[in-house]
Amino acid sequence: MIFTREGPVFDQAEMDAYSASNRAQAGNFVEKYGLKPLAVYGAMEALEGEAPDGVIILEFPSADDARAWYNSPEYQAAAEHRKKGANYRAILVEGL
């Protein structure tokens, strides 16, 4: 799963609430869905095209696990804060 922030944060309080909710649920997300963060707003270098404002890459055991996490009531409650705080794209990509 890849999240790209498509511009600057416009409500930091909402983003702080989103981050706090995700941190509070982190153990549950790992245990229940197998979520493994691979990159969270790390340094970027755009080699082609414009870089997004930020990138998060999450690994899951399967696309079904990723969908279950994304659609879970716990994550959707947190996502409401993210949507109020900044514009993002969320993309599910199956690996090899």
N, C-alpha and C positions, 0 to 999 in steps of 0.2 A: 504494500500500500504506500502510495506516495502522496504527500500533501505539499502543495506549493502555496506560499502566501504571495498573493498577486499584487501587493502594494503595502504601504506602511500601515501599521496599527493605527486605528482611528479611535479606539476606546481601550485604554490600557487596563482599566478596572475590570472590564469584561474578559480581557485576555488573562489577567491575573486569576480571575475566578475559574476560567477554563483550565489553566495550569494546575491550580490547587485541586480541582476535582480530579484531574487525571492522576496527579501524584497520590491522592488519597485512594484511588482505585487501582494503582499500579500492580500491586500483588495479586489482586483478583483478576486483572486483565491477563497477567502472565499465566496464572494457574488455569484459568477457565478457557482462554482462547489461544494460549501459546504465543502471545505477542512478544516480539523481540525488537527493541529499537536498534536500528543500524546507523542512523544519522539523525541528529536533532539540531537543526540550525547551525551546522558546522560551517567552516570556511568554504567559500565557493569561488570557482573561477569559470566564468561563462566562456566556453570555447566556440560556441556558435549561438547566435541569437541573443536576446536579452535575458539576463538572469532574473529569476523571481526574487522577491524580497527575502524569502527564506524557504528552506526545504526540510521535510521530515520524511524519513524512509523507515517503514516498519515491516518486519518479516513475520509471517504466520505459517503454521504447518501446512495450511491449505487455503484456497480461495474461500471455501465454505467457512473456515474459522474466521477469516478476515471479514467476511460479510456478517457473520454472527456478532462479532465484536462491534463493527460499525453500526449495526442496527439494534444493538442492545439498549435497553432503557438507560443503563448507567452511562454509556458513551453519548447517547443522544441528548441526555440532560446536560452533559458537559458541552457538547457541540453547539447548543443554543448560545452559550457565552462566546464561543469562537466566532460564530456567525455575526454576532453583534459587535465583535472587536476588530475584525479584519476580513478581507476578502480572500478566500482560499479556493483551490481546486483539490479534489480528492480523487485519486486514480487507483484502481485496483489492476495490478499487472501480475499475471501468472508467471512464475519463474520456470527454470529449466528442470 
